[in-house]
Amino acid sequence: MRSTLTNVALGMVLIFSTASTFAAEGDPPASPEVTAAMKPYLDQYKLAGVIGIVADKNGKVHYKNLLGYADVEAKKPISEDNVFWIASMTKMFAGASIMMLVDEGKVSLDDPVTKVIPQLNKWMVVEEKDQSHVLLKPPVRPVTIRHVLSHTSGLAGSSELQQVTGADSTPLKARALSSVTGPLQWQPGDKYAYGNQGMNVAARIVEIVSGMPYEEFLQKRFFDPLKMTETTFWPSEAQIARLAGAYGPNKEKNGYARGGIGFLTKPLSNRVHRFPEAGGGLFSTTHDIFRYGLMLANDGELDGKRYLSHAAMDELRKEQTGKTKVNYSLGYHLRNGMFGHDGAYGTDLSVNPKTGMVAVFMVQCTGGDQWAARDLFLKTATQIFPK
């Protein structure tokens, strides 16, 4: 294994030395600054492979960095052909789907969730709790659609049903209805706590209001028209073969330890026993995430087709967490003047509405170093983006 890792390290040196000088003809150049920023993470086995895209809203890619490996053991360099589990980036589509229905006049952000799912009128709130008792009281105000999309509903991170059966092994309908069994942890709107349960309730609202399964709504309204041909809850066997490996440093910090996707049920391609997890179930590619980013950067429009109104985009770009003042919108992170979302293994889309910069960061990291690497990438991208 030592000799293999030595060869891998040598291979990475080769990748770094050639990345900025031997780009394919017509390919955007690699940014030396991004390479320098990411190199320590690869040298120290914190990240195995990274794709960094820095582009403008017109679709011009100014810099494209492909560094390291998608498969360390097989010494396969990371490439734009790789598929990634984008995890919580999935939340962006829940927010956008609801805003599309708001544009159509079918729902309002301040509608009580019970207006669409009346069975949830049995929600109760934890008033007191210790080892010997739990005191429940009714909510002092309704849980709204805005609440479930902004993590301020009071819902726990996942439903009790999901905790028993798994994140994606029951339909959205069952997951949404089961949310009444786990009480709200605080009064709606009083606190912010990040989780997936609210996104699944929002996705169920999309199903009921649109009259189609959530995955069909995403396919017809976003993926197909945006030419996001590889974005799916159910990667095929061929796509799984192109899935970038998930890595973190081993215990000795002298090589990589390979991880997996424990959050989702195997096999991933099983459409019979797996259902959409609206908080973190999607797989995608650099190309597809870039396409979605371009739509966001162009105020909800791309290639002559409008997906979301200016008013809807305004909602997605602004803080929605009420008195908690957390920098979060409706399925979108707000960070240093940018909006977008990241995923558990480090994938990230960040769009700057003022400059038009679209930054895509694709990585599969299990070690916890993805956030610092992402932040450094975004800082570097902002510095090198043409003024």
Secondary structure, 3 states (H helix, E strand, C coil): CHHHHHHHHHHHHHHHHHHCCCCCCCCCCCCHHHHHHHHHHHHCCCCCEEEEEEECCCCCEEEEEEEEEEECCCCEECCCCCEEEEEHHHHHHHHHHHHHHHHCCCCCCCCEHHHHCHHHHHCCEEEEECCCCEEEECCCCCCEHHHHHCCCCCCCCCCHHHHHHCCCCCCHHHHHHHCCCCCECCCCCCCCCCCCHHHHHHHHHHHHHHCCCHHHHHHHHHHCCCCCCCCECCCCHHHHHCECCEEEECCCCCCEEEECCCCCCCCCCCCCCCCCCCCCCEEECHHHHHHHHHHHHCCCEECCEECCCHHHHHHHHCCCCHHHCCCECCCCEEECCEEEEECCCCCEEEECCCCCCEEEEECCECCCCHHHHHHHHHHHHHHHCCC
